[in-house]
Amino acid sequence: REDNMNIDSSSSPNVGSPSSLAQSSLKTASAITIRKQIWERARDKLTNYSGRIGDLDGEKYVAMQKEGMKSNISLYDIFPDSRTESTAPILQYVIWMRSQRQISPNYEANILRGLIKLVKFRFASELSTSISSRNNSVNTTGRQSSAVPSTSKKSTPLDDLPIIAELRNIHREAGSKGKKAPRSSDEGKKWLEWTEYLEVIDMLKADLLKMIENYECQLEVALNKSGNDVPDNVQNTPKPVSPNVKSLQKQRKEIAVIFQHYLILAFFSCVPDRQRTFRELELGRNFLRVETTISNERENNGRDDSSSFIWVIKHTADDYKTGGAYGERPPLPLHPSLTPAIDDFLDRWRPALVNEVENPSSPYLFLQPRTGNPMTPNSLYQIVSRCCYKYKQKKTNPHLLRDMIVTHVRKNADYSASEKELEALALFM
């Protein structure tokens, strides 16, 4: 017991010493990653630096890493004091990153920003001592410290340390280079343009039509073989079912899923609104089929008015984000060319997505294939992003579609949008 008491007493840090507290915390912290990165710099100390960092063979480098993990190294060994020369390990690391990893100036600036915070943490415990020493130096000699005081309004005494001041200079240089450096990647190859988005819809529609054509051919063959005993709604065929009917059931649901994807993307092209608008569409409430009059101009300059139907989105103040400020929205019409597709989806394909057990009378237009529940924000997000990437290998998401259409309208030289047209577009957003 006496030995244990002596050990505890000798190993406990001095409560009155911030430096000893910091050392104890650093030794027990799980900073393995940082230590692995800086081990080589700490060992070499740049004494024999020849400008060719990273020339060590793999086995020797791994051995040094293992040796470093076994050593009880801390930030106090890497940065023994706050002189400008103590920035040498960081400079060595930055040079290695430039030569071996070909980092960009912006990435270098981000690294330095984090390392500056690390160095501040190292010297934070010695701040009071540093300030006291500097004040004593001024009082006794009448001269200021050699550290250049920071001119930042948010500066702290830590910013006046020579090592911090030097690192901030290096960081500013990297930031300046980053502003002038060309982009490391071609943004045009990463993100979708509006015209490309419309092409995605066309390609998705073409694949959908092929699936429907193949399904109808197989359905016709099944009807001929069974003597017209296969019902139209193969999804609700009672069990047991033949392999042909089971295959048709599966195909029908797959078509329903792709059809749903096509309509979602097409709706965004007509009404570039928030994704909530399409997730919460309910048949008979805010998604309505209304009669309209379409005027067709003939070759003899006469007019032929014919009645037709279109689908519209009708929002009350509770149906969209800014409804509390703007109240009920005017009807948002979908393009007339979508009416036959929507009618076909509701008549033939949507029933394959309805969960007949848990929610047979769901009012929502779009349903999750597995559960029959309404779409979630993530499910709709994934539909848009994955379809666009599938056909164009580029990224986008429902929110970016709203920015894309505005950018397209403003930049299109062939179509100069008036202020009224832009205001009308804003109603859809």
C-alpha positions in Angstrom: 0.0 0.0 0.0 2.8 2.4 0.8 4.5 1.7 -2.6 1.2 2.3 -4.4 0.8 5.5 -2.6 4.3 6.6 -3.5 3.7 5.7 -7.2 0.4 7.6 -7.3 2.0 10.6 -5.7 5.0 10.7 -8.0 3.0 10.1 -11.2 0.3 12.7 -10.5 0.9 15.9 -12.3 1.5 19.2 -10.5 -2.0 20.8 -10.3 -0.5 24.3 -10.3 1.5 23.7 -13.5 -0.5 24.2 -16.8 2.4 22.8 -18.7 2.4 19.5 -16.9 -1.4 19.2 -17.3 -1.0 19.6 -21.0 1.8 17.1 -21.2 -0.3 14.5 -19.4 -3.3 15.1 -21.6 -1.2 14.8 -24.8 0.3 11.5 -23.7 -3.1 10.0 -23.1 -4.8 11.4 -26.2 -5.5 9.2 -29.2 -3.5 11.3 -31.6 -2.1 8.3 -33.5 -2.8 9.7 -37.0 -1.0 13.0 -36.3 1.9 11.2 -34.8 2.4 8.9 -37.8 2.4 11.9 -40.1 5.0 13.9 -38.2 7.2 11.1 -37.0 9.7 11.3 -39.9 9.9 15.1 -39.5 10.6 14.8 -35.8 13.3 12.2 -36.3 15.2 14.0 -39.0 14.9 17.5 -37.6 15.9 18.6 -41.1 19.5 18.3 -40.3 20.5 16.5 -43.4 17.5 17.6 -45.6 18.5 17.4 -49.3 15.2 18.4 -50.9 14.2 14.8 -51.7 11.7 13.9 -49.0 10.1 10.5 -49.4 13.1 8.7 -51.0 13.1 6.1 -48.2 12.1 2.6 -49.3 8.8 1.2 -48.0 10.3 -1.2 -45.5 12.4 1.4 -43.8 9.6 3.9 -43.7 7.2 1.4 -42.1 9.9 0.5 -39.6 10.3 4.2 -38.6 6.6 4.5 -38.2 6.5 1.4 -35.9 9.4 2.8 -33.9 7.6 6.1 -33.6 4.4 4.5 -32.4 6.4 2.8 -29.6 8.1 6.0 -28.6 6.5 8.4 -26.1 6.7 11.4 -28.4 4.6 14.5 -27.8 4.1 18.0 -29.3 6.8 19.2 -26.9 9.4 17.2 -28.8 8.2 18.4 -32.2 7.9 22.1 -31.2 10.4 22.6 -28.3 10.0 26.3 -28.3 8.1 29.2 -30.0 11.0 30.4 -32.2 10.6 30.8 -35.9 13.0 27.9 -36.5 10.5 25.5 -34.8 8.3 25.7 -37.9 10.9 23.4 -39.6 8.9 20.1 -39.1 5.8 21.7 -40.7 7.7 23.1 -43.6 9.2 19.6 -44.2 5.7 18.1 -44.1 4.3 20.7 -46.6 7.3 20.1 -49.0 6.7 16.4 -48.8 3.0 16.8 -49.5 3.8 19.0 -52.5 6.3 16.6 -54.0 4.7 13.3 -53.2 1.0 14.0 -53.2 0.9 17.0 -55.6 -1.5 18.9 -53.4 -3.1 22.1 -54.7 -2.5 25.5 -53.0 -6.0 25.5 -51.6 -5.5 22.1 -50.0 -2.1 23.3 -48.6 -3.9 26.3 -47.1 -6.4 24.0 -45.4 -3.6 21.9 -44.0 -1.8 24.9 -42.6 -5.0 26.2 -41.0 -5.3 23.0 -39.0 -1.7 22.9 -38.1 -1.8 26.5 -36.8 -4.5 25.4 -34.4 -2.4 22.5 -33.4 0.6 24.7 -32.6 -1.6 27.1 -30.7 -2.8 24.2 -28.6 0.8 23.3 -27.9 1.7 26.7 -26.6 -1.6 27.6 -24.9 -0.5 26.3 -21.6 2.6 28.4 -21.7 0.8 31.6 -22.6 0.8 33.1 -19.2 4.5 32.4 -18.8 5.2 33.9 -22.2 3.3 37.1 -21.5 5.0 37.4 -18.1 8.5 37.0 -19.7 7.7 39.5 -22.4 6.5 42.1 -19.9 9.6 41.6 -17.8 11.8 42.0 -20.8 10.1 45.3 -21.7 10.3 46.5 -18.1 14.0 45.7 -17.7 15.5 46.5 -21.1 12.9 48.9 -22.5 12.8 47.0 -25.7 9.9 45.1 -27.4 10.0 41.4 -28.1 11.3 40.3 -31.6 7.9 38.8 -32.4 5.9 40.9 -34.8 2.5 41.8 -33.2 -0.5 40.7 -35.1 -2.7 43.5 -36.6 -5.8 41.4 -36.7 -8.7 42.8 -34.7 -9.4 39.2 -33.4 -5.8 38.5 -32.5 -4.8 36.9 -29.3 -1.4 36.8 -27.5 -0.8 33.4 -29.1 -0.8 35.2 -32.5 2.2 37.2 -31.4 4.4 34.1 -31.0 7.1 33.9 -33.7 6.2 30.4 -34.7 2.5 31.3 -35.2 3.4 34.5 -37.1 5.6 32.5 -39.5 3.0 29.9 -40.0 0.4 32.5 -40.7 2.7 34.1 -43.4 3.0 30.7 -45.0 -0.7 30.2 -44.9 -1.3 33.6 -46.5 1.1 32.7 -49.3 -0.7 29.4 -50.0 -4.1 31.2 -50.0 -2.8 33.8 -52.5 -1.5 31.1 -54.8 -4.9 29.3 -54.5 -6.8 32.3 -55.7 -4.6 32.5 -58.8 -4.2 28.8 -59.5 -6.4 27.1 -62.1 -9.1 24.6 -60.8 -7.7 21.2 -60.2 -10.8 19.6 -61.9 -13.1 20.5 -64.8 -16.4 21.5 -63.1 -18.2 21.2 -66.4 -17.5 17.4 -66.3 -18.9 17.0 -62.8 -22.2 18.9 -62.8 -25.2 18.6 -65.1 -26.5 21.4 -67.3 -30.2 22.0 -67.9 -30.1 20.8 -71.5 -28.4 17.6 -70.4 -31.1 17.1 -67.8 -33.7 17.3 -70.5 -31.7 14.7 -72.4 -31.8 12.4 -69.3 -35.6 12.6 -69.3 -35.7 11.6 -73.0 -33.3 8.7 -72.5 -35.2 7.5 -69.5 -38.5 7.7 -71.4 -37.0 5.7 -74.3 -35.9 2.9 -71.9 -39.3 3.0 -70.3 -41.1 2.5 -73.6 -38.9 -0.5 -74.4 -39.7 -2.1 -71.1 -43.4 -1.6 -71.7 -43.2 -3.0 -75.2 -41.4 -6.1 -74.0 -43.9 -6.5 -71.2 -46.9 -6.3 -73.6 -45.4 -8.8 -75.9 -44.9 -11.3 -73.1 -48.4 -10.6 -71.8 -49.8 -11.3 -75.2 -48.0 -14.6 -75.4 -49.2 -15.6 -71.9 -52.8 -14.8 -72.9 -52.6 -16.9 -76.0 -51.1 -19.9 -74.2 -53.6 -19.7 -71.3 -56.7 -19.0 -73.4 -57.2 -15.5 -72.1 -57.2 -16.8 -68.4 -54.5 -14.3 -67.4 -56.2 -11.2 -65.9 -55.2 -7.7 -66.9 -54.1 -6.9 -63.4 -51.5 -9.6 -62.9 -50.3 -7.9 -59.7 -53.5 -9.1 -57.9 -53.6 -12.6 -59.3 -54.5 -15.0 -56.5 -52.0 -17.6 -55.5 -50.9 -20.1 -56.6 -49.7 -18.5 -59.8 -47.9 -19.9 -62.8 -44.2 -19.0 -63.4 -45.3 -16.9 -66.4 -47.7 -14.8 -64.3 -45.2 -14.4 -61.6 -42.6 -13.1 -64.1 -45.2 -10.7 -65.4 -46.0 -9.5 -61.9 -42.3 -8.7 -61.4 -41.9 -7.0 -64.7 -45.0 -4.9 -64.0 -43.7 -3.6 -60.8 -40.3 -2.9 -62.3 -42.0 -0.8 -65.0 -44.1 1.0 -62.4 -40.8 2.0 -60.6 -39.2 3.3 -63.7 -42.4 5.0 -64.8 -42.4 6.7 -61.5 -38.8 7.9 -61.9 -39.6 9.2 -65.4 -42.6 11.2 -64.1 -40.7 12.7 -61.2 -37.9 13.9 -63.4 -40.4 15.2 -66.0 -42.4 17.1 -63.3 -39.2 18.9 -62.2 -38.7 20.0 -65.8 -42.2 21.6 -65.8 -42.3 22.9 -62.3 -38.8 23.4 -60.9 -40.1 23.5 -57.3 -38.9 22.1 -54.0 -39.0 18.3 -53.8 -41.6 18.5 -51.1 -44.1 19.6 -53.8 -43.8 16.2 -55.6 -43.5 14.0 -52.5 -46.7 15.3 -51.1 -48.9 15.2 -54.2 -52.3 13.7 -53.3 -54.8 12.6 -55.9 -58.0 14.6 -55.7 -56.6 17.2 -53.3 -53.5 19.1 -54.6 -53.0 17.1 -57.8 -56.0 17.5 -60.1 -57.0 16.7 -63.6 -58.8 19.7 -65.1 -60.3 20.6 -68.4 -58.6 23.3 -70.4 -58.9 24.9 -73.8 -55.9 24.6 -76.2 -55.9 26.8 -79.3 -54.3 25.3 -82.4 -53.4 27.6 -85.2 -54.1 26.2 -88.7 -52.4 26.9 -91.9 -55.1 29.2 -93.0 -54.5 31.4 -90.0 -57.8 30.3 -88.5 -58.1 29.1 -84.9 -59.4 25.7 -83.8 -60.3 25.5 -80.1 -60.5 22.0 -78.8 -61.1 20.8 -75.2 -58.4 18.8 -73.5 -57.3 17.8 -70.0 -54.1 18.7 -68.1 -52.9 17.9 -64.7 -52.3 20.8 -62.3 -50.7 21.2 -58.9 -52.9 23.2 -56.6 -51.3 24.4 -53.4 -52.9 25.9 -50.3 -50.9 28.0 -47.9 -50.1 24.8 -45.9 -48.7 22.9 -48.9 -45.5 24.8 -49.5 -42.7 26.4 -47.4 -43.5 30.1 -47.9 -47.3 29.6 -47.9 -47.5 31.6 -44.7 -46.3 34.7 -46.4 -47.8 34.3 -49.9 -51.0 32.3 -49.2 -52.7 30.1 -51.8 -50.7 29.5 -54.9 -52.0 29.9 -58.5 -52.4 26.5 -60.2 -49.1 25.1 -61.5 -49.9 23.3 -64.7 -47.9 20.4 -66.1 -47.2 20.2 -69.8 -50.1 18.7 -71.8 -47.8 16.1 -73.3 -47.5 14.5 -69.9 -51.3 14.0 -69.5 -51.4 10.6 -71.4 -48.4 9.3 -69.5 -49.9 10.3 -66.1 -53.2 8.7 -67.1 -51.5 5.5 -68.1 -49.4 5.4 -64.9 -52.5 5.8 -62.7 -54.5 3.3 -64.7 -52.0 0.4 -65.3 -48.8 0.8 -63.3 -49.4 2.6 -60.0 -51.6 -0.2 -58.6 -48.4 -2.4 -58.7 -46.8 -0.1 -56.1 -49.8 0.0 -53.7 -49.5 -2.0 -50.5 -52.8 -3.9 -50.5 -52.3 -5.1 -46.9 -51.1 -2.0 -45.0 -52.3 0.9 -47.1 -54.5 -0.1 -50.0 -56.1 3.4 -50.4 -53.0 5.6 -50.2 -53.9 9.0 -51.8 -50.3 9.9 -52.7 -49.3 9.9 -56.3 -45.7 8.6 -55.8 -45.1 5.6 -53.5 -42.1 3.7 -52.3 -41.9 0.4 -54.1 -41.2 -1.8 -51.0 -43.6 -0.4 -48.5 -46.2 1.6 -50.5 -45.6 4.6 -48.2 -45.1 8.1 -49.5 -41.7 9.2 -50.8 -39.2 10.4 -48.3 -36.8 13.3 -49.0 -33.9 10.9 -49.3 -35.7 8.5 -51.6 -36.7 11.3 -54.0 -33.1 12.8 -53.8 -31.7 9.4 -54.8 -34.0 9.0 -57.7 -33.0 12.3 -59.3 -29.2 12.0 -58.6 -28.9 8.3 -59.6 -30.9 8.7 -62.9 -28.8 11.7 -63.9 -25.6 9.9 -63.1 -26.7 6.7 -64.9 -27.3 8.5 -68.2 -24.8 11.3 -68.1 -22.2 10.3 -65.4 -22.7 13.7 -63.8 -24.0 14.8 -60.5 -27.1 16.8 -59.6 -29.8 16.9 -57.0 -33.4 18.2 -56.7 -32.3 21.5 -55.2 -29.7 22.2 -57.9 -32.4 21.8 -60.6 -33.9 25.1 -59.5 -30.6 26.9 -59.9 -30.0 25.1 -63.2 -33.1 26.4 -64.9 -32.5 30.0 -63.8 -28.9 29.9 -65.0 -30.0 28.4 -68.3 -32.6 31.1 -68.9 -30.3 33.9 -68.0 -27.3 32.6 -70.1 -29.2 31.4 -73.1 -28.4 33.9 -75.9 -31.2 32.6 -78.1 -33.8 33.4 -75.5 -33.8 36.6 -73.6 -36.2 36.3 -70.7 -38.1 39.4 -69.7 -38.6 40.5 -66.1 -42.2 39.3 -66.2 -41.1 35.9 -67.5 -38.6 35.6 -64.7 -41.3 36.6 -62.2 -43.5 33.9 -63.6 -40.7 31.4 -63.2 -40.3 32.5 -59.6 -43.9 31.4 -58.9 -42.8 27.8 -59.6 -40.0 28.0 -57.1 
